[in-house]
Structures are given as structure tokens and as C-alpha cells.
Amino acid sequence: MEHTVSLKENHLFRRAYNRGKSAADSRLALYIRRSGRKANRLGLTVSTKVGCAVVRNRIRRRLREIYRLNEDKLNAGYDVVVVARVRAAQSGYRQLEKSFLCLADKLGLLKKEGTT
């Protein structure tokens, strides 16, 4: 994650939830908010409802990797919060990636074709 910083403070998560744009499907919910920075900030939330610690950490690793591999396709200057839902535990990597990209496209986070 070359151009991304971790989002760790509670008030930044709450700001994304309350004032940001959101989109959701059965596996993930995605919240974005313009931050005015040059780099994105990424926050991941996986509730205890999703599963035990092993399952939650596996989902977090997958989501971090999905973001890392697709970072160059995303516009910069946003706070991005990804919330895993219960169905994420039974989903494979490809399903999570498809879900993330679809939600990012809905919110206008993906770069347009031909833009660098």
C-alpha cells in the first residue's frame, strides 16, 4: 500500500460513517469521504459477529490485499472504510474483490478509463 495510510482513530471512522457516501451489498459496506490529502487512508472493520479471531483476521488480510492490488485503480484523497458483513466469512477472495470493486465503482472511487 504505497500511497495509503491506515485509518485508526475512532473519530475518523465516525466522520466517514456520518458525513461520507456509502454503498453496500451482502458481503461488504464501503464508506468514503473526501479528505483533501494526497494519499488515501484505509480503515477496516470486522465485527465479532463475523466469526472468531482467526476468521476475522483472515478477512482483514484479504481486504488489505484486495485494496493493495487495486490501489492504482482508485482516486486519491479519500478516507476509505470497509466494513465486512457476516457473509464475508463464507466468501472467497474473488467474491470479496468483485464486491469491493463494484462498490468502489458505484461511489465513483475508481479512476475513469484513460486517466492516470
C-alpha positions in Angstrom: 0.0 0.0 0.0 2.3 2.6 -1.4 0.1 5.6 -1.2 -2.2 4.7 1.7 -2.1 5.3 5.4 -4.0 3.3 8.0 -7.1 4.9 9.5 -7.0 4.1 13.2 -8.8 6.9 15.2 -12.4 6.4 16.1 -13.5 10.0 15.2 -12.2 9.5 11.7 -14.3 6.3 11.3 -17.3 8.1 12.7 -16.8 11.0 10.3 -16.8 8.6 7.3 -19.9 6.9 8.6 -21.9 10.1 9.3 -20.7 12.5 6.5 -19.4 10.2 3.8 -21.0 8.4 0.9 -21.8 4.7 1.3 -22.7 1.7 -0.7 -23.3 -1.9 0.5 -24.0 -5.4 -0.7 -24.4 -8.7 1.1 -20.6 -9.1 1.8 -19.3 -5.6 2.3 -20.2 -2.0 3.1 -18.0 0.8 1.8 -17.8 4.3 3.2 -15.8 7.0 1.5 -15.2 10.7 2.4 -13.0 13.3 0.7 -10.1 14.0 3.0 -8.2 16.6 1.0 -4.9 14.7 1.3 -2.7 13.4 -1.4 -2.9 9.8 -0.2 -5.9 7.7 0.8 -6.5 6.4 4.3 -7.8 2.9 4.7 -9.8 1.6 7.7 -11.1 -1.9 8.1 -13.9 -3.1 10.4 -14.7 -6.7 11.0 -17.2 -7.3 13.9 -17.1 -10.2 16.3 -20.4 -11.3 14.7 -18.5 -12.4 11.6 -16.6 -15.1 13.4 -13.8 -16.0 15.7 -10.4 -14.1 15.7 -8.9 -16.4 13.1 -11.8 -15.8 10.7 -11.8 -12.0 11.3 -8.0 -11.8 10.8 -8.3 -13.8 7.5 -11.0 -11.4 6.2 -8.8 -8.4 7.2 -5.8 -9.8 5.4 -7.9 -10.5 2.3 -9.4 -7.0 2.3 -6.0 -5.4 2.8 -4.6 -7.4 -0.1 -7.5 -6.6 -2.3 -7.0 -2.9 -1.6 -3.2 -3.1 -2.2 -3.5 -4.8 -5.5 -6.2 -2.4 -6.8 -4.8 0.8 -5.2 -3.6 2.1 -8.6 -7.2 2.0 -9.9 -8.5 4.2 -7.1 -8.7 8.0 -7.0 -6.5 9.6 -4.3 -7.5 11.9 -1.5 -10.2 9.8 0.2 -10.8 8.2 3.6 -12.0 4.6 2.8 -13.7 2.5 5.4 -14.5 -1.1 4.5 -17.0 -2.9 6.8 -17.1 -6.7 6.5 -20.6 -8.2 6.9 -21.4 -11.8 8.1 -21.5 -13.2 4.6 -17.9 -12.2 4.1 -16.8 -15.1 6.2 -18.2 -17.6 3.7 -17.0 -15.7 0.7 -13.8 -16.4 -1.3 -11.1 -13.9 -2.3 -12.5 -13.4 -5.8 -16.0 -12.7 -4.5 -14.7 -10.1 -2.0 -12.6 -8.5 -4.7 -15.6 -8.3 -7.1 -17.7 -6.9 -4.3 -15.1 -4.2 -3.4 -14.6 -3.1 -7.0 -18.3 -2.9 -7.7 -18.9 -0.8 -4.6 -16.0 1.4 -5.3 -17.3 2.0 -8.9 -20.8 2.8 -7.5 -19.2 5.5 -5.3 -17.0 7.0 -8.0 -13.8 5.9 -6.3 -12.5 4.1 -9.4 -10.5 6.1 -11.9 -12.0 6.6 -15.3 -10.5 4.7 -18.2 -7.5 6.5 -19.7 -6.8 8.6 -16.6 -3.5 8.1 -14.8 
